[in-house]
Amino acid sequence: MNLVVLVSIIAKVCSTSGWRHDNGRVQIPLEGGRMQDITSQLFS
């Protein structure tokens, strides 16, 4: 799977689940309104 496809899938998931995807960084919403960057977990 190439990176473009992966990014487009991530962007689609982000838009439907409240995740943010900015400049190649993926962040998920946590309780209390904070965001956690999970980019390193996804691409490690």
Secondary structure as UniProt FT lines:
FT   HELIX           3..17
FT   STRAND          20..22
FT   TURN            23..24
FT   STRAND          25..29
FT   HELIX           31..33
FT   STRAND          35..37
FT   HELIX           39..42
//
